Amino acid sequence: MAWQRSFHPMKRPIRIGVGAAATAFFLTGLLFVRFSEASYVAGVSAFFVLLLALPSYAGYAAWLGLKRSVSLVCVLSVLPLLVEALAVATGFPYGIFSYGDVLGWKVFGLVPWTVAFAYPPLLLGVVALARHLAGPYPRKLIPIATGLLVAADLVIDPAAVHAGFWSWEEYGWYYGIPPVNFAGWVLTGALYITIIWWFVKTPSAKSCLDPVAGASSMLLILAFWTGYLLREGLFFPAAIGMLLMLGSAVIVHSTDAGNRQ
């Protein structure tokens, strides 16, 4: 099977760089970020969303080839944007919620444009990690990746709600987030991950980098929000973030990550 060919693992300097960047983002979230500074926070938030997406894009481009990776990222940008607009307008599938102004101007007057760059790194990351854990077989990969995605949402959603990125009409039991949100993530996450699997089941013949490089952005995102959660005293989601960071770091920095068959 094409997926099972050997890949070249990330070189040591790259792995060290990812670790150093994760540490820097963790300390940034822990010590420096103040979302209450409305005069500049929108621009900074948009910049960080774009910056954090780049490593996963680069990793998938090296794995799948530029043409296929660009097509995949476009699908993962447009489709979640449409689903988010549907959710804001109707409440399906995440519940009734609305975005604040922190993430920039809104497409259709409903969803910030930055959402198109916020979703793909997480989706690409969980598939890269699940592929390493479960191999290429969809019966294992899709449930594991979906579970990882929901776990990441247990970290990111409380932080984003606390920061004022979005809010729900009805207060939920998990840091203000209703259970329907996580049910929606299971539903849509499984769909998005199936789409990714379809794209990556036959990597490009020019693949030159192990697919776990695609999890680098997820590691950076988790590092940033885990630091923020710790500073704000949201210790339970911070603990989940620490566990996911540790697992992601172990895989991303594994010296034999590229040679799993």
C-alpha positions in Angstrom: 0.0 0.0 0.0 1.4 3.4 -1.0 0.8 4.8 2.5 3.0 2.2 4.1 6.2 3.1 2.3 9.1 4.3 4.4 9.4 8.1 5.0 12.3 10.2 6.0 11.9 11.4 9.6 12.2 15.1 10.5 15.8 16.0 10.9 17.1 16.7 14.4 17.4 20.5 14.0 13.8 20.7 12.8 12.6 18.6 15.7 14.6 20.8 18.1 13.2 23.9 16.5 9.6 22.6 16.9 10.3 21.9 20.6 11.8 25.3 21.1 8.8 27.0 19.4 6.4 25.0 21.5 8.2 26.2 24.6 8.1 29.8 23.4 4.3 29.6 22.6 3.6 28.0 26.0 5.5 30.8 27.8 3.7 33.4 25.6 0.3 32.1 26.6 1.4 31.7 30.2 3.0 35.1 30.7 2.2 37.7 28.1 -1.1 37.4 26.2 -3.9 39.7 27.4 -7.0 39.4 25.3 -8.6 42.3 27.2 -6.4 44.7 25.2 -9.1 45.3 22.5 -7.1 47.9 20.6 -4.7 45.4 19.2 -5.9 41.9 20.0 -7.8 41.4 16.8 -4.8 41.9 14.6 -2.5 39.9 16.9 -5.0 37.0 17.1 -5.3 36.8 13.3 -1.5 36.9 12.9 -1.1 34.0 15.4 -3.8 31.9 13.7 -2.0 32.2 10.4 1.5 31.7 11.9 0.4 28.6 13.8 -1.1 27.0 10.7 2.1 27.2 8.6 4.1 24.2 10.0 1.3 21.8 9.4 0.9 23.1 5.8 4.6 22.7 5.2 4.6 19.2 6.6 1.7 18.0 4.5 3.2 19.7 1.4 6.4 17.7 1.9 4.5 14.5 2.5 1.8 14.7 -0.2 3.3 17.1 -2.7 2.3 20.7 -3.2 -0.7 20.2 -5.6 -2.4 17.6 -3.4 -1.7 19.4 -0.2 -3.0 22.7 -1.5 -6.2 21.0 -2.6 -6.6 19.3 0.8 -6.1 22.6 2.7 -8.6 24.4 0.5 -11.3 21.8 1.2 -10.5 21.9 4.9 -10.7 25.7 4.9 -13.9 26.2 3.0 -16.0 23.3 4.3 -15.5 24.1 8.0 -16.2 27.8 7.3 -19.6 26.8 5.7 -20.4 24.5 8.6 -19.6 27.1 11.1 -21.8 29.6 9.3 -24.6 27.0 9.4 -24.0 26.5 13.1 -24.1 30.2 13.9 -27.3 30.7 11.8 -29.2 27.6 12.9 -27.5 26.0 16.0 -26.6 22.8 14.1 -24.4 21.0 14.8 -22.6 22.8 17.7 -25.5 24.5 19.4 -26.5 28.2 19.3 -23.4 30.4 19.6 -21.9 33.5 18.2 -18.5 34.9 17.5 -17.1 38.0 19.0 -14.9 40.5 17.1 -11.6 39.3 18.3 -10.8 37.1 15.3 -11.4 39.6 12.5 -14.1 40.5 10.0 -16.9 38.0 9.5 -17.7 36.0 6.3 -21.5 36.2 5.6 -21.6 38.4 8.7 -21.4 35.2 10.8 -17.9 33.6 10.9 -14.5 35.3 11.2 -12.3 34.7 8.1 -9.6 33.3 10.4 -11.7 30.2 11.0 -10.6 29.0 7.6 -7.0 28.8 8.9 -7.8 27.7 12.5 -9.4 24.4 11.6 -6.9 22.7 9.2 -3.9 22.6 11.6 -5.9 20.6 14.2 -7.4 18.3 11.6 -4.1 17.7 9.9 -2.5 17.2 13.3 -4.8 14.6 14.6 -4.7 12.6 11.4 -0.9 12.7 11.4 -0.8 11.5 15.0 -3.5 8.9 14.5 -1.7 7.5 11.4 1.4 7.0 13.6 -0.6 5.3 16.3 -3.0 3.2 14.2 -1.5 2.9 10.8 -3.3 3.6 7.6 -6.5 1.6 8.1 -9.6 3.8 8.3 -11.4 1.6 10.8 -8.8 2.5 13.4 -7.5 5.8 12.1 -10.8 7.7 11.9 -12.1 6.9 15.4 -8.7 7.6 17.0 -8.2 10.9 15.1 -11.8 11.9 16.0 -11.1 11.2 19.6 -7.9 13.2 19.6 -9.8 16.1 17.9 -12.5 16.2 20.6 -9.8 16.0 23.3 -8.1 19.0 21.7 -11.4 20.8 21.7 -11.7 20.2 25.4 -8.6 22.3 25.7 -9.1 25.0 23.1 -12.8 25.7 23.6 -12.6 26.7 27.3 -9.6 28.9 26.5 -11.3 30.6 23.5 -14.6 31.2 25.4 -12.6 32.7 28.3 -10.8 34.9 25.9 -14.0 36.1 24.3 -13.6 34.5 20.9 -17.1 33.1 21.0 -20.0 32.4 23.4 -23.1 30.2 23.6 -26.6 31.4 24.1 -27.2 28.8 26.8 -24.5 28.3 29.5 -23.1 24.7 29.4 -21.7 22.5 32.1 -18.2 22.4 30.8 -16.8 25.9 31.3 -19.9 27.4 29.7 -19.8 25.0 26.7 -22.9 22.8 26.2 -22.5 19.0 25.5 -24.0 19.4 22.0 -20.9 21.2 20.9 -18.8 18.1 21.5 -21.3 15.9 19.8 -21.0 18.2 16.8 -17.3 17.9 16.9 -17.6 14.1 16.8 -19.9 14.4 13.8 -18.1 17.0 11.8 -14.7 15.8 12.9 -15.3 12.3 11.6 -16.4 13.8 8.2 -13.3 16.0 7.9 -11.0 13.2 8.9 -12.5 10.9 6.4 -11.9 13.5 3.7 -8.2 13.8 4.8 -7.8 10.0 4.8 -9.1 10.0 1.2 -6.4 12.5 0.3 -3.5 10.9 2.1 -4.2 7.2 1.5 -1.9 7.4 -1.5 0.9 9.9 -0.8 2.9 11.5 -3.5 5.8 9.6 -5.0 7.9 12.6 -4.2 7.1 12.4 -0.4 10.2 13.4 1.5 9.1 14.0 5.1 7.4 11.9 7.6 3.7 12.7 8.0 4.1 13.4 11.8 5.5 16.8 10.7 1.9 17.7 10.0 1.3 17.5 13.8 3.7 20.4 14.5 1.1 23.1 14.3 -1.2 21.2 16.7 1.6 20.9 19.2 2.2 24.7 19.0 -1.5 25.5 19.3 -1.9 23.2 22.4 1.2 24.7 23.9 -0.1 28.3 23.6 -3.6 27.6 24.9 -2.3 25.3 27.7 -0.1 28.1 29.0 -3.0 30.5 28.8 -5.3 28.1 30.7 -2.8 27.7 33.5 -2.5 31.4 33.9 -6.2 31.8 34.1 -6.6 29.0 36.6 -8.5 26.7 34.3 -6.6 23.7 35.5 -8.7 20.7 34.2 -8.5 21.7 30.5 -4.9 22.7 31.1 -4.2 19.2 32.3 -5.7 17.7 29.2 -3.6 20.1 27.2 -0.4 19.0 29.0 -1.2 15.3 28.2 -1.9 16.0 24.5 1.3 18.1 24.3 3.3 15.4 25.8 1.9 12.8 23.5 2.3 15.0 20.5 5.8 15.9 21.4 6.9 12.3 21.9 5.6 11.4 18.4 6.9 14.6 16.7 10.3 14.1 18.2 10.5 10.3 17.8 13.7 9.4 16.1 12.0 6.5 14.3 8.7 8.2 13.6 9.2 8.0 9.8 9.8 4.3 9.6 6.6 2.8 11.0 5.2 0.3 8.5 
